[in-house]
């Protein structure tokens, strides 16, 4: 920690899971901490009560801007936009603003970590990386944007030696010391245009993964993505690429049906349970990162462990997750797809006529990019939530489209009526969940319950 950060009170802005963890970490390390959140809820009240027991000052329902301006440091949760009043006040007062990840890294100076970012696929790649590291006998964990704050690991009596760290563009914006053992960029496409002024601004934050690059840095990037390759051109370090379209440092050998990494066949494609080429790309990226991270991971024993671990890895919840087959219709939960590019990836993996559930809180992207895949395999589109009028504007006439309101029960029941035996009902909304749900996890859970016709009283 910089000495000047410790000379006064530290302000933590936002008290979701990462804010709660970093406030506790700083407080237990002896810092004076003021934590605030603009919201109020029973969950936040529980958080506030727990933090006050650690002698942390907590304010809910607003922020004391004068107090923030006097802080020695501001730690911001990723969900707080840069235009939020406490961050504007901090910048005006020239107070440093950092992420929870930045604090976690400074409390774990000897941590070996693989940092993974990208528009899509980063959560699955992070989970795969952590899974492979554990299979190789490392004391490993996953952290960051995947759900577990890094500061939560720093609070442990014996933190893990290795971490697969998912970092979003928001987190990268405020993490100036990030310098991973291996950095991974899965892909790039327009996203978060409800928060960024332009795609270029979003890409600039993604490029911060490389801000501390040196000749010995190691980078894993998507060789099939021109925007990714343009971003890393000229970045110092050792560059390795993965591809599902042709030969590369890690690639899908379609002739032999194998995933090949650094010249080693690691697993057969038909032994990988994940759906779609995008998940093959995720697996290649994770293997490449782990094999670069330590030479021992490329030993015969290491290669066997990696292959067996790939066979045992299953799709994550809410990410093209099979829910079940009901009345001859397959139901798939892809609630994590909160942008058009991610939904497009999910649609490319569909091989049966598909009823697509599309909607939620609009994020600024057009939905017209979905047209080719809908023409290929779309049975129907159900547009719902705040984005429904925009979805209808962009996709009306492509396939039959039904526009509904904000009753998710009605959305799922309409899908049930439209689908025929042999079809797929796919929840892949291309929007955030915040118009109707607390988060995409809640949306996905409700979808699964409705698909299985679980009675309300049992949900």
Buried (B, 14 or more C-beta within 10 A) or exposed (E): BEEEBBEBBBBBBBBBBBBBBBBBBBBBBEBBBBBBBBEEEEEBEEBBEBBEEBEBBBBBEEBBBEBBBBBBBBBBBBBBEBEBEBBEBBBEBEBBBBBBBBBBBBBBEEBBBBBBBBBBBBBBBBBBBBBBBBBBEBEBBBBBBBBBBBBBBBBEEEBBBBBBBBBBBBBBBBBBEBBBBBBBBBBBBBBBBEBBEEBEEBBBBBBBBBEBBEEEBBBBBBBBBEBBBEBBEEBEBEBBBBBBEEEBBBBBEEEEEBBBBBEBBBBBBEBBEBBBBBBBBBBBBBBBBBBBBBEEBBEEEBBEBBBEBBEEBEBBEBBBBBBEEBEEBBBBBBBBBBBBBBBBBBBBBBEEBBBBBBBBBBBBBEBEBBBBBBEEBBBBBBBBBBBBEBBBEBBEEBBEBBBBEBEBEEBBBBBBEBBEEEBBBBBBBBBBBBBBBEBBBBBBBBBBBBBEEEEEEEE
